[in-house]
Structure formats: structure tokens, C-alpha cells
Amino acid sequence: MLRRTGGKDRCRTGAANFAMDKIGNTFFFDWEVSLIVWLQAHIGSFGTALASFISAFGEELICIVVLGFLYWCYDKRFGRFVGINALAGLVLNSMIKNVFIRRRPYFDTAEIKCLKPVDKNADIYNITAQEFSFPSGHSTNSITVYGSLAKYKKTKALTVIGTVLPLLIGVSRFCLGVHYPTDVLAGWLLGLIVIFAMPWLQSKIRNQRIFKILILIAALPGFFYCRSTDYYTGFGLLLGFILADELEQKYVKFENTRSPLRCVLRVAGGIAIFFILNTLLKLPFTAEFMNSATTAAFLTRALRYMILIFVLIGVYPMIFRFTGKWFKNPNK
């Protein structure tokens, strides 16, 4: 049986202009709650740790490492393919979340525990920070990233990765109490739609600049109704990625490498820049402002992530031509 109830957020830390006590819908099938409760009663501490570890493969940092390796080292065309799919999926997922505004399972069912919050620094009942539940972002991310690998290369190994890893990530999400199983199913479906629809659209729109502009236009409506941080993170990343890709193709034109040492240096350098720049961009703002759920805070978040990805994809590769001089065979 599908159950629907109204929901009121137990957190009262939101900004004045964001009525957090009015946020969220609760709807679920009885079997979903029973399954989550049963799993959490039986997986134990090892199972919880394993689910948390698997879940991490659908998170921001791991996805950046995968994208960075592809783009900076292996094949930047491959990286563009995965990147545009992943970021389009991220924005679309958050736009859908803000339509259904489904609350996470632990918000309204005391038997369900939140074993891995989305934002560990925020109150677990702060729905703005912890974001909405339907569809699962991790499930969509896992398909758009790992599924794109299999879609682009079509090898047996990547097909296994693109199938098994999203399945494990999705299951881990409801084991951890942060998603209903139907969130995960919807997230997988959305990811599949993205990785098949995006290449099809690209093939129909010959001018790739127009294609990118249309994606941004399609993402813009979220500014009128999205009130969770994931949309603004995603839009900032998407805009920064598109601008950086234009810069790289026109002016930078770096060359990929298969040298293990250079790959390690490029990826490590990119991760270091991500953390340093992310920290520096937060310095002018107080934690209270960044967590305030105001329009200014959301726009600041979008701008911060736009700068981050623009530097990593467009500016950072400029140094590759100079570091290549340190090696005898810079292109290998």
C-alpha cells in the first residue's frame, strides 16, 4: 500500500525567508519501510561500514577523480562525454527532487536510522542541507558516471563496472536509511535516460555550442523553484564545465598522456587544487551565511562551484605543456 502523509521538518535552523517547517512530502510503500528496518537490524557494524564505503563511489570526490583521470590523462573526449552526462544528470536529478520534495525515510519513521547523512556537518533534519529524497542522486550519479564509461567504450570490464557498481551503490543508499528503494529505482532510470538521450541529442544537433546552450537553458527553470543546495551545486558545475570546455578547445588544447607518473601528478594536482580552491572560496563567507538557504547563499554556492570546475577543466591543464618539458617523452 502506498502511504502519503504531510510532513513538517523537525529542524528550525533555516533562514527566515525559507519556511522549513512547511517543507517536504512523505509517501512510501509499506514494504519499503519494512525492508529498510529489516536490513538495518541485520547488517551490523561491518555491513554499515561496507555500505558507507560503497556509497562513497557515488559521491563528489570519487566522481571528480574518475572524470579527472579520463579528462586530464586518458582521453579528454572520453572525459567530455562522461562529464556532460554526469553534470546534466546531477542538475536534472535535483530539479526533479524539488518537484516531489520527498522527505528522507528517517524523517518520519523512528525505526529507520540515518547512518550516513548527506551533509555530516549539518543537522540530519535540516532538509535544505540533507536535500530531498526522490530520486536518489547517488543512483543517478553512478549510472551517469560508470554507465557512461560502458556506453562510450563498450568493453566487458567497463560493462561489468557500469552495471555492478551502480547496483551496489543504490542498495547501499537504502541500507543506510537515506533513501527509499523507489528513490533508488527512479535514480537508476533517470541515469539511464540521460546516458542514452544525451548522445542522441548531440547527434541531432550538429553545432555543439548550440547543444551546450540548450542544456543550460533547460537547466535554468530550477532557479525559480529549487530550494536545496544540490541544484545550485549542479548548475554551477555544469556552467563552469561548459565554459571551461570552450576555453580548452579554443586556446589550451592540452595533450593527454599514458605515462603513469604524469597521470598520478595530474590527478593529484587536480585534487589538491580542488581542496585548496574550495577552502579559499569559502573564506569570505560565514558558515551561518552558507547554510542560510537564502537566494544569496544559493547563488554564491553556484558561483563557487562554477569557478572550481572552470579552473580544474579549463585553467589547470594550461600547465601541462610546461610540465611536459620535464619528461623526455611528454606525450607518452
N, C-alpha and C positions, 0 to 999 in steps of 0.2 A: 504494500500500500504506500502511495506517495503522500507524505505528510507535509503540510505547509503551516508555518506559524509566522507571526510578526516577530521582529527581533529588536531588542534595544541593546546598544553597546554598553557593557559594564564600565568601560573606560570613560572618564570625564576630563581627559587631559588635552582635548583638541582645542583649536582656536575658536574664538567667538563666532566667526563667520562660517564655521563648519559644524553643523549641528550633529555631533557624533552620536547623540542618543537617538537619532532618527535613522541611522544608517543600518542597512542590512536586511536581507530576507533569509528565512530559514525554510528549506524544503529538502526532503530526502525520502528515500525508500527505507522501510524498516530494516531490510536486510543489510543495508549499508552500515547502519549504526551497529547492528549485531555483529557484523563481520569485523569492524574495526575494534570493537570491545573484545571480541574473542582473540584476535591477533595480538593485541596489546597485553592480554592476560597470559599469553603463551610464549611470546618471542623472547622474553627475558632480557637481561642486560646485554648479552652478546648480540642477540638479534636486533636490539635497539641500536647498538653501535654499528652493526653491519648495515642496517637500513640508513643510518645517518651518513655513512661512508658512501654508499651507492647513490644516495640523494645528491651528494656534493657534485657528481658528474653532470648534473643538470643546472649547476649554479654558474654565476657570472664569471668567476675567476677561471674555472676549468674551460669554459667555452671560449674565453679570451685566449687561453694558452693554445687550444686547438686551432682557432682561427689565426692566431699569430704565427704558429708554425706553418700552416698552409700558405698564408699570405707573404710572410717575410722570407720563408725558406724554400718551401717545396714548389709551389706553383701559384702565383698571385691570381691567375684567372680562376683557379680552383677556389682560392680564398674569397674572391669576389662572389662567386656562386653561393658558397656556404654563408658568407656574411650577409648578403642581401636577403636570403631566405630566412636566416635566423632573426634578423632585425625586423623584417616585415612580420614574422610570426609573433615576435615579442610585442610589437605595437598592437597588432590585431587581437592578440590574446587579452591584453589589458583593456582594450576598447569593449570587448565582449563582457569581460568581468564587470565593468562599470555599467553595463546594461542589466545584468542579472543580479548584481550586488549580493551574491550569496555569501553568507557568513560561514566561517570555517567550522568544522564539526565540533570542536571543543568549546565553541562559544556558548552553545545551548544544551549540550549533553554532558553532564558532570562526569559520567563514566569514561568519557574519552579524554585522554591526556594529550597535551601539546608537548611532544618530545623533541621537536626541533623547530623553533619559531623562525619565520622568515627573517625578521629583524631581531636579533638576540639582544640588542641594546634598548629595545622599546618594550613597553608593557604588552604582554601577549594578547590583551583585549583591546589594544589600540588598532582599530580596523584600518586606519589610514596607513600605518606603518606595516602592519602584517598583511595588508591587501586582501582582496576578495578571493573567493574560493573556486568559482566556476568560470572558465575551465582551468585546469591545472597548468600553471606556467612552466613548471619543470617538465611536464609531459610534452608540452608543445615544443619547448626548447630542445629536448632530447631528440625529437623527431626531426626538427628543422636543422639541427647541427649534425647529429650522427646519421640520420636518414639521408641528408644531403650528400654525405660522403659516399654512401652506397649508390645514390642516384647519379652522381657525377662519374664515378669510376667503374661501378658495376663489377667489382671483383667479389669472390666468395668471402674473403676475410672481412671486407667492409660491409657486405650484406649481412653477415653474422653480427657484426658490431652494431650496424644500423637497425637491427631487429631486436637482439637480446638486450642491449643496454637500455633502450627506451622502455622495454617491458619491465626490467628490474627497477629502473628509476620511478616509473609510475606506481608500481606496487609499494615501493618504499614510502611514497608520499602518504598513502592512507594507513600504512603501518605506524607512521609517526604521528598520526592524528591530525594532520594539517589539511587533508583533502578527503572528500567522499570518493568512493570508486567511480561514480558518474563524472566527477570532475576530471579524473584521470582519463576515462574513455573519451570525453569531449576534447581534452587536450591532445590526445593522440590523433583524433580525427582532424582537428584543426591543423596540426602539424603536417599531416599527410596532404591535406588540401593545399597548403602553402607550397610544399616542395614539388607538387605536380602543376599547380596553377601558375606559379611564378615563371618557370622556364617556358611554359606555353605562351604566357603574355609577352615575354621577351621575344619570342619567335615571331609574334604577330606585330609587334611594334619595332620596326627596324631601327628607328632613331633611339638609341639607348638613353640619351639625355632626356628626351620626352618621357620615356618609360620611367625614369627616376623621378621626374617632376610629378607624374601622375600618382606614383606611390606616395609621395609626400602630401599631395592634395587629398588623397584617400585617407591619410592619417590625421589630417587637420581637424576633423569634427570632434575628436576627443578633447580638444581644448575647451569645448563648450559644455561638457558634462562629466569628464573624468575627474574624480576626486581621490585618486590613490596614486602613490608615488611611482608605481611601475610604468604607468603610461608616459609620464614625463621623462623617466629614465630612458624608456624605449624610443620615444620620439627624438630626444637629444642624441642618442646613439645613431639612429637612422639618419638624421640630418647631417651629423658630423661625418659619418661613413660616406655618404653620397658626395659631400663637398670634398672630402679627402681623396676619394677615388678620382674625382675630376682633376684635382691638383696633381696627383701622381701620374695619371695618364698623359697630362699635357706638359708637365715640367720635370717631374722627378725621374720617372722611367727607370727605376732600380731593377737590378737583375737578381733572380733567385739563385740559391746555392744548394748544393747537395753535400757540402763539407760539414761533417758532424760538429766540428769545433765552431764553425761560423754559425751554424744553426743554434747551438747552445748559447752562444754570445748574443745573437739577435733576439732570441726568445727571452733570455734572462734580462737583457737590456730593456726590452719592452715591458716586462713585468715590473721592473724597478721604476721605470718612468710612470707606469700606471699608478703605483702606490705613492710615489713622491708627488706627482702632479695632483692626484686626488686629495692628498693631505693639504697641499698648498692652496688649492681652490676652495677648501673648506675654512681656511683660517680667517677670512674676513667676516665670517658669519658665526653667530652663537648657535649652540645646539638647540636652544629653545626656538630660534627662528627656523632652522632647518626642519624641525619636527612640528612646525606650527600649522601645517595643512592650509596655509594661505596661498592665494594666487601668486604672490611674490615669491614664496618659498618654492612652489612648484616650477615656476619659470626659471628660477635660479638653478634648480636641480637639472632641468633640461639643458640649460646653458653649460653647466659644469660637465655633464656627460658629452655634450657636443664637442667641447674643447678637448676632452680626454681622447675621444676616438679620432678626432681630426689630427691631433698631434701624433697618435700612435700609427695611424694609417697613412697620413699624408706628409707629415713633417719628419718623423723619426727615420723613415727609410732614406732620407737625404744623406745621412751619414754613411750609408752602406758603400757608396762609391769611394769614400775616403778610407774606410777600414779595409776595403778590398786591396788597397796598396800594401797592407801589412802581410799579405799572403802571396805566395808565388803564383798560384792558380786561383785568382779571385772568383771565377765563375764556376768552379767545380766543388 
